[in-house]
Amino acid sequence: MTARPIDGKALAARVREGIVVRAAAVAARGGRVGLDAVLVESGDNGARVYADNQARTCAELGIEYRLHLLPASAGFDDIAGRVMLLSADEKVTAVMVHMPLPEGVDPYRVQRLIAPEKDVEGVNPANIGNVVYGRSSLAPCTGLAVVRMVESVFMEEGGGVPGVMSGGVGGGGMLRGKVAVVVGASDVVGKPIAVLLMRREATVVSCNRWTPDLAGLTRTGDVLVSAVGKPGLITGGMVKPGAVVIDVGVNRVTDASGVTRTVGDVDFAGVSGVASRVSPVPGGVGPVTVAMLLVNVLEAAEKRYGLHG
């Protein structure tokens, strides 16, 4: 058996196609689909590059993007004040805060100030609770991306068109009865992934790299998700034959020749000989996560204007 890679770029492109249509429908009803992002300037240019790319993508999809730049000297009060203003503004439907924040500013304290209905990254603790109870679709974007990828595989195998589902946290039946093993239990990635899979009525086993007999547990999974951040953690011997494997890990490693590259948690070559489908790093979860943020932006606008059930 040779696993087929799960093409995150292609799936993200299909998701974006759906966003264009739905964003146009909101605009036709007089609504605004927009994303207001807060960025504190720093010596790290990565966040600004990401913000610029985000602005271009939003423009292509019919989403208005507004970047609120704060100086590097901004402290907690400055950042919190801007976030609270945006959260209170009736014309604003989606808010996010770019990382990193200045040293000494606790991201948790800032993120919890974002109004839950505008929290398109799903980082406000209230939204995590809402997701557990099925009262919000604004879940963490990486978790939504993982579920979208898994569902797209099962939909494709069933003869459907992958990538057309909404965001949401409800089940569609495709994962019902499946065993899903999630390795990694961080607050913003591993735990939300487990909860979202539970909402899809999968039987979920949540574990971490210290779990006794980890390989024995991972081999039970029809779906195996690794979100630990440890290169090569998941080997072929840890995978159930025919399983769907999603690699959330992003690790920078340098080989013996001094070349640095990005790899995941999964030994891609070894696992490809056992699994039926496996997501690569890069080109797997990353592009879909970006697309799911914009799905959340769209759904926040639809709800604001009464266009979403």
C-alpha positions in Angstrom: 0.0 0.0 0.0 1.2 3.5 -0.9 -0.7 6.3 0.7 -2.1 9.2 -1.4 -1.0 12.6 0.0 -3.9 14.9 1.1 -3.4 18.0 -1.0 -4.0 20.9 1.4 -3.4 23.5 -1.2 -6.1 22.1 -3.5 -8.6 21.7 -0.7 -8.0 25.2 0.5 -8.6 26.5 -3.1 -12.0 24.7 -3.2 -12.9 26.2 0.2 -12.0 29.7 -1.1 -14.2 29.2 -4.1 -17.1 28.7 -1.8 -16.2 31.8 0.3 -16.4 34.0 -2.9 -20.0 32.9 -3.6 -21.2 33.3 0.0 -19.4 36.7 0.5 -21.1 38.0 -2.6 -24.4 36.9 -1.2 -23.8 38.9 2.0 -22.8 41.9 0.0 -25.9 41.6 -2.1 -28.0 41.9 1.1 -26.2 45.0 2.1 -23.8 43.4 4.6 -20.1 43.7 5.0 -17.8 40.7 5.2 -14.7 42.1 6.8 -11.7 41.2 9.0 -10.2 43.7 11.4 -6.7 42.6 12.5 -4.5 44.1 15.2 -0.7 44.0 14.6 2.0 45.4 16.9 5.0 46.4 14.9 8.2 44.6 15.9 11.6 43.5 14.6 10.0 40.2 13.5 8.9 40.8 10.0 7.1 37.5 9.7 3.8 38.7 11.2 3.7 41.7 8.8 4.4 39.4 5.8 1.5 37.2 6.9 -0.7 40.2 7.4 0.1 41.5 3.9 -0.6 38.1 2.4 -3.8 37.9 4.3 -4.9 41.3 2.9 -4.3 40.1 -0.7 -6.2 36.9 -0.1 -9.1 38.7 1.4 -9.3 41.2 -1.5 -9.4 38.2 -3.9 -12.4 36.7 -2.0 -14.5 39.8 -1.5 -13.5 40.3 2.1 -12.6 43.8 3.4 -9.4 43.7 5.4 -8.4 46.4 7.8 -5.0 46.2 9.6 -4.7 48.2 12.8 -1.0 48.9 13.3 0.2 49.7 16.8 3.8 50.8 17.6 6.4 48.5 19.0 6.1 50.5 22.3 2.5 49.5 22.7 1.7 47.9 26.1 -1.2 45.8 27.4 -3.5 48.8 27.8 -2.9 50.0 24.3 -3.5 46.6 22.7 -6.4 45.8 25.0 -8.0 49.2 24.3 -7.9 48.7 20.6 -9.3 45.1 20.8 -12.2 46.3 23.0 -13.0 49.2 20.7 -13.2 46.8 17.7 -15.3 44.3 19.8 -17.8 47.1 20.6 -18.0 48.5 17.1 -21.2 47.3 15.4 -19.7 47.7 12.0 -17.0 45.2 12.8 -17.9 41.5 12.5 -14.5 39.8 12.8 -11.5 40.5 15.0 -8.1 38.8 15.3 -4.7 39.7 16.9 -1.5 38.9 15.1 1.2 37.2 17.1 3.8 37.7 18.6 2.8 40.4 21.1 5.5 42.5 22.9 7.4 40.8 25.7 5.4 41.0 28.9 2.0 41.2 27.2 0.0 38.0 27.9 -1.7 36.8 24.7 -4.4 35.1 26.8 -5.4 38.3 28.5 -5.7 40.1 25.2 -7.5 37.3 23.3 -10.2 36.9 26.0 -11.2 40.5 25.3 -12.4 39.7 21.8 -16.2 39.4 21.6 -16.9 35.7 21.2 -19.1 36.3 18.1 -16.2 38.1 16.5 -13.5 35.8 17.6 -12.6 34.2 14.2 -9.5 32.4 15.5 -11.5 30.7 18.2 -9.1 31.8 20.9 -11.5 33.4 23.4 -12.0 30.8 26.2 -15.7 31.3 25.9 -15.7 30.0 22.4 -13.9 26.8 23.4 -16.8 26.2 25.9 -19.3 27.1 23.2 -17.8 24.6 20.8 -18.0 21.9 23.4 -21.7 22.6 23.8 -22.3 23.0 20.1 -23.3 26.7 20.4 -20.6 28.2 18.2 -18.9 27.4 14.9 -16.1 29.8 15.6 -13.7 27.1 16.7 -9.9 27.2 16.5 -8.9 27.3 12.8 -6.4 24.4 13.0 -9.0 22.1 14.5 -11.5 23.1 11.9 -8.8 22.4 9.2 -8.1 18.9 10.5 -11.8 18.0 10.5 -12.3 19.5 7.1 -9.4 17.4 5.7 -10.6 14.2 7.3 -14.2 14.7 6.1 -13.0 15.5 2.6 -11.2 12.2 2.4 -14.3 10.2 3.5 -16.5 12.3 1.3 -14.2 11.7 -1.7 -14.2 8.0 -1.0 -18.0 8.1 -0.9 -18.2 9.7 -4.3 -18.9 13.3 -3.1 -17.2 16.5 -3.8 -14.6 17.3 -1.1 -14.2 20.7 0.3 -17.8 22.0 0.1 -18.8 21.6 3.7 -19.4 24.6 5.9 -17.3 25.3 9.0 -19.5 24.6 12.0 -19.1 22.1 14.8 -22.0 19.8 14.1 -21.6 16.3 12.7 -22.3 15.2 9.2 -22.2 11.4 9.9 -19.0 10.7 7.9 -17.0 10.1 11.1 -19.7 8.4 13.0 -18.3 5.1 14.4 -14.7 5.9 13.4 -11.9 5.7 16.0 -9.8 8.9 16.0 -6.6 9.1 18.0 -5.2 12.5 18.7 -1.6 12.8 19.9 -1.1 16.1 21.5 -3.4 17.9 24.0 -2.4 21.6 23.8 -5.1 24.1 24.6 -5.2 25.7 21.2 -4.6 22.7 18.9 -4.8 19.2 20.4 -7.8 19.7 22.7 -9.9 21.5 20.2 -9.2 18.9 17.5 -10.4 16.2 19.9 -13.5 18.1 20.8 -14.4 18.8 17.2 -14.0 15.1 16.3 -16.2 14.2 19.2 -18.8 16.6 17.8 -18.6 14.6 14.6 -19.5 11.5 16.7 -16.2 9.8 16.3 -14.8 7.8 19.2 -11.8 9.9 20.3 -8.7 8.8 22.1 -6.7 11.8 23.4 -3.1 11.1 24.3 0.4 12.6 24.2 4.0 11.6 23.7 4.2 10.4 27.3 1.1 8.1 27.1 2.0 4.5 28.0 2.0 2.1 25.0 1.4 5.1 22.6 2.0 2.9 19.6 -0.6 0.4 20.7 -3.2 3.2 21.0 -2.3 4.9 17.7 -2.7 1.6 15.9 -6.3 1.5 16.8 -7.1 4.7 14.9 -9.0 4.8 11.7 -8.0 8.5 11.9 -4.6 9.4 13.4 -3.8 13.1 14.2 -0.4 14.2 15.5 -0.1 17.7 16.9 2.9 17.4 19.2 5.8 19.2 17.5 8.3 16.4 17.6 9.9 15.3 14.3 9.5 11.7 13.4 7.3 10.9 16.3 4.8 8.9 14.3 6.4 5.9 12.4 4.9 3.4 10.1 4.7 0.8 12.9 2.4 3.1 14.9 -0.3 3.3 12.1 -3.3 1.1 11.5 -3.2 -0.2 7.9 -5.5 2.0 5.7 -5.7 4.8 8.3 -6.1 8.5 7.5 -3.1 10.3 9.0 -3.1 14.1 9.6 0.2 15.7 10.5 -0.2 19.0 12.3 3.4 19.3 13.5 5.6 22.1 12.2 9.3 21.6 13.0 12.5 23.1 11.6 15.3 20.6 11.4 18.8 20.8 10.0 20.4 17.8 8.4 24.0 16.7 8.4 24.8 18.8 5.4 23.5 22.0 7.1 20.3 22.3 5.1 17.3 23.4 7.2 13.8 22.3 6.2 10.3 22.1 7.6 9.0 18.7 8.6 6.0 17.4 10.6 5.6 14.9 13.4 5.1 12.0 10.9 7.7 10.0 9.2 6.1 10.6 5.8 7.9 7.9 3.9 7.4 5.2 6.5 3.8 6.0 7.2 3.0 6.2 3.5 3.6 2.5 3.2 0.9 1.7 5.7 -1.8 4.5 5.7 -4.3 5.1 2.9 -4.0 8.9 3.1 -1.5 11.2 4.8 -1.1 14.9 4.9 2.4 16.3 4.0 4.3 19.1 5.7 4.4 21.6 4.3 1.3 21.8 2.0 -1.1 19.9 4.2 -2.8 21.4 7.2 -1.3 24.9 6.9 -3.1 26.1 3.8 -6.4 24.7 5.0 -6.0 26.4 8.4 -5.7 29.8 6.6 -8.8 29.0 4.6 -10.8 28.1 7.7 -9.9 31.4 9.3 -11.6 33.1 6.4 -14.6 30.7 6.6 -15.0 31.9 10.2 -14.8 35.5 9.0 -17.6 34.7 6.6 -19.8 32.9 9.1 -19.4 35.7 11.6 -20.7 38.2 9.0 -23.5 35.9 8.0 -24.7 35.6 11.6 -24.4 39.3 12.2 -26.7 39.9 9.3 -29.1 37.0 10.0 -28.0 35.0 7.0 -26.7 31.9 8.8 -28.7 29.2 10.6 
